[in-house]
Amino acid sequence: MKYIFVTGGVVSSLGKGLAAASIGTLLEHRGLSTLMQKFDPYLNVDPGTMSPYQHGEVYVLDDGAETDLDLGHYERFTSGVLSRMNNLTSGQVFDAVIKKERRGEYLGKTVQFIPHVTDEIKSRMHQVTLDNPKTDVLITEIGGTVGDMEGLLFIEALRQFALEVGKENVCFIHVTLLPYIKAAGEVKTKPTQQSVAKLRELGIQPDIIICRTEADLDEDNRKKIAMFCNVERKNVVAFRDVAHTIYECPLDLRRDKIDRLVVDRLGLGHTPSPALEAWESFVQRVIHPKHKVSIAVAGKYIELQDAYKSIYESLIHAGAHHDTKVHIIRVEAEAIEDHGARSVIGEVDGILVPGGFGDRGTEGKIRAAQYARENKIPYFGICLGMQIATIEYARNVCGLKKANSTEFDKSTKYPVICLQEEQKGVEDMGATMRLGSSESILFAGTKAADLYNNADRIHERHRHRYELNSDYQERLQEAGLVISSVSAEAGLVEIIELPEHPFYIGAQFHPEFQSKPNHPHPLFSGFVAAALTHSQAR
Ligand code: GLN
């Protein structure tokens, strides 16, 4: 196996994850089998317990791992299906070391950062190598910025690892920022020089430098960076701010032939230049669509760019499929409580209520669902959004006044959403939800089955504690709510829909974790198609 390590310099939020993912795209389109992973230096075992304000979205994998949102980019930009082995945090590393120490596995030695902690990181690298014998290239992104104290052990582990597997098998890529000083009209290379100097102090000489720039990277600056950072001129690669969509990133990086540089550096032999026609055509459909719809996403972390990342991406995928620009209107659910649904979302072609926790804004979301149902506006509820639709139906159609989820009202008279028995005794918050992919049965004749191409079984990823209460199923069904899918194992409700409505679907799972650029998720695709029909009828 060959290894690429992607580090970041100068500042965070550089698009390091997108750069890594784009390299994955390009190598895969060269016919190489790639696998992507991320090392996160923070002390949380996983991001599952972090607030969206800290971390943005928590991305869930098939095996139930709650991971960094960059893994979402990796799965969308490559064909890889990742596992919990592909996101390593300092929390996991220290947890493993301390457990070993308690078991006496260090045989009386003093347990130290080097070698014991760095060995733990390296052993994970070796394990991933062993587990994936068919992979040509393993791409590992190191979270944080070079120079951060908390990243030091990872960098040191990589330095040692490169020696162990042979430096010729390892390519270090440093992603850095070239700030543009407007008043001087100049692009500055000094922070990059200093960041690379920092990396070299730690024993790592980058092979390739990817320069994030707002302006163009001219020849003088390329030469300057090459000389001061001790890399060949051709290995200084520009990574410009993309104009329209993140899916342009691989195309941008290809301009400086990053894939060729990597292949040459790693001695990967002759591979054809990447066949990117399908990718390019997807990008064209994102940039120049024929139609337009506006979709309100009514949530509670709406001002955060990253809180609903995968949902926004899935809407883009579905939009491109229908040659449609999806104009996303981010709606703070509390605003609906204050101003009413009609005034906040009266003009949209579709309403999406995403997942969430805690009761802030729930009444606003319930009103959004009611407005969509009564006015026949396409509605798509995801996880909490499905629970919200159920509560709304129970209250306003079944007449169960003040029906609620016990998450929001412990003593509600009508707990239409409640905890399953096995969740009741749970004390630890980390990794204790219903997590990951499981099989569900889809009922023929439903709209959901139709969207899934009449499949009778589906596999979708979950992340929730509460469920539709089986005691109320019949009552809801008698009042017209259709249950279109239940879990194969326990018969838990997975999808609800309203047959008389143009599109009113709630999914207990997270379809947004399984949508890719040229393979939109069927529920998203159906939702955007319905929104398009709605907009054309308006
Ligand atoms: N808070 C709800 C639950 O735990 C929904 C979770 C979600 O939307 N991801 O069931």
Residues whose N, C-alpha, C, O or C-beta is under 5 A from the ligand:
A	BS01	LIG	G355 G356 F357 I382 C383 L384 R463 H464 R465 Y466
